Amino acid sequence: HAPLDFHKFVHLASTSYPIASNTKIRHKIASYPLDANMMNIIMKPTDPNRHVWHYFVECDDWVHRIYRLKPLNSATNGGIDLYTSSQWFIISREYAHYLAEARPGTFVHQYLEYIENVVVADETFFGTVLRNTEFCHKHHNTNFLRLQFDRWESDIDESLRDARKCIMKDPNHCGRSPTTMTMDYMDILELSNDLFARKFTDSVDATIKDVIDFRRAKEEENLKQLNESDILDHEEMPSFDHSFDGHGVLIVAKETIEDDMPLCIGLGESKNLIKLVPCFHDWVPPSLAPEWETGAVIEEETLLHNRWELGPCSSDGSIEKLDSNVMNMTPGVYSPVGPRCMLKQMDGIRHGRCLDGESESTDHGGNIQVFPCVRNWNQFISFSNGTLAPLGSIHLTIPTYMMKMLELKGKKQEATLCLGVKCRGIYDNCNETETKSND
């Protein structure tokens, strides 16, 4: 057979879908060298637990565990480092040929004999081969694929579990799958900077792909009007100007606005937890004019870690700054919470870190912190218009798949989580010492 003529091999699942226009996809991939291999790899080698590392065979539409497989790590008989990686990637023509041919005497040929009967072998195959061959020098640790993992199967009642995800000897040692994308995840897909996403299932939500197609067509039309050199830097114009001339914003507790020392959302002097702190240094005289919050302040008088950059924001719906400086939103076509935005620190060693609902917690009274921006749902805030939450409040929105998981556990939960002072909420469980604290 004649060799295939191509530059890049893009490996996607049948449940994956493009979320960027063809022009954007082509230009993003072409911005890397032709021999670049784009693959998400956990760079710390994995050391498989001998109790779960087994040799499996597939028979009668079931996977059967046969015997324990000896881990092939570097600490055992001069072995190799094993790496966990995504099985969805964008690789060079050279690496694709190396994998496909698997010629005798090569690393991939030898490794195939060992790994092919490990369960979910692809998650340990592609990254291990890449990191243990000359192709590691051409590795870029991204695959431009957005996915969000669902619950562990062992988190739900045993009677409701999918047995195909619990094949180990311990019935509570189960796997998990990516969650199905639904319309409430559309804003996050828009702001992800990725090219593809998974998984999409029409029987769960077919509308989301129609919205993605509409957005892709709109982006394609806009990019055709640009010069080639400007395509990668192009961003859709936001529904409002959230730059505030580059000076950032202070987020002030409304009930303290008229105090001699109003309180702002900040970090204090150290660490990552967000708390209410004085907006200004203690040497600033209490001389704030009425309605001071509607104007500007002197940057040098504000405490470190009190300034925030608002944005980027998703485009569905709109946000306006009222005369009182309260932010008000208008719902979009598919987003009932309007645009969703990121809040980033503007000063100090935590510059660029995002406001983050700690560990994707869905519990009332959970901590809010700053964390490197990973663009998960717990890093996107919304402003209320008085319907889902009181006017002037800032909140996170729990995705549908997590709400369903909570429902399976028999837990009642609101999808809207407002930012507030710990131990003041009606659902917070706090002891007397915590209740007296202002943090």
C-alpha positions, 0 to 999 in steps of 0.5 A: 500500500502507498504511504498515507500523506498527512501531517498530523493524526488526531485521535478522537472518540466517537463521543467527541465533538469539535467545539472550535471552527475548522479554521481555528483548529487548523491554525492552532495545530499548525502553530506547533512544529510538524513533529510535535506530539500533543498528549496529556501525560501525568509526568510523575511515573505511575507505580501500579498497585500489585493488588489491582494490576492484573492480566485480563482477557475478553470473552463472551462480551465480558472482561475476565481477570486471570492473574496478577501482572508483575509491574514493569516499573524502573524499581523492578529488575531494571524495568521502565517508567510507566506513565498514565496518559490520555488516549486522545491526542494529536501526534506527528506523522512519524510517531503515528507510523512508529506506533502503527508499524511496531517493528520487531526490536523496537520499544513499542513492539516489546512493550505491546506484548506486556501491556496489551492485556492490562485493563484500559491498557491505552491509558498506560500505553501511548504516554509510556511509549512516548516518554521512553522513546526519542519522541519524548523530545517533541512532547507538548503536554496538552491535547486540546480536548475538554472533558470532565470526569463523572463520579466514581462508580463506587460512590453510588449504591451498589444496586445502581452500579454499572458492573462493567466499571467494577471488575476488580476483586474488591467490588468497591474498586471501580472506575469512572467515565467522562460526564456527558456534556449538557447545556449548562456546560456550554459556557465552560466549553466556550471559555476552555480554549480547547478544540474538542470536547467529550463526551456527547450523547444525543439521548441525554442532550442533543441540543448542545451540539446544535448550539456548538455548530451555530457558534462554530459557524459564527466563528468561521465567518468572523475568522474569514475576515481576518488576516492569517496572522491575527486568527490565533489572537482573535477573541469574541468581543464580550457582552460588556467591557469588563476590563475597567481600563486594566485597573481591576476591581474591588469587591466590597461587602455591601453592608460595610460600604458606609463603615469607616473601614469597609471590607473587601474580598481578599486574601489577607497577608498570606495563604490562599483562602479568600476572606473579608479583609479591610479594603484599605491600609490602616493608615488611610484616614476614614474620609470616604465620600458618600457613594465612593463605591461608584467611582475609583480609588487610589490603588496604592491605598488598597491592600495587597490581594484585594484587586481582582481582574474580571474575565474572561466571560462567556458570551450568552446573556449580558452583564451591566454595571448599575449606577450603584456599581452593583453588577446585574445580569440578563439571562442568555438564550441557553444560560439562565445565569447569564455570562459566567466569568473568571476572577483572577488575582492582580497582585502579589505572588498569587497574581493570575490565580483564580477564585476557586470553590475548593475541591469542587465542593458542593457543600454549604459553607465550603471554602473559597480559595485562589488556585491556578486557573484550570477552567473547571465549573468551580472557577466560574462565577455569575452575578445575580439579577435577583431571581436565582439569588439576591441582586448583588450576590456572586455565585457558582453553579453546580453542573447537572451531572453533579446534581444528579450524583447528589440526588442518587446519594439522597442529598438535597442541594441547591444548584446555586452556591452564593459566596458569603461569610462562613457560618452566617448561612442557614445551612452552615454547620459551625461551632461557636468559635467558628461562628464568632470568626469573621474569616 
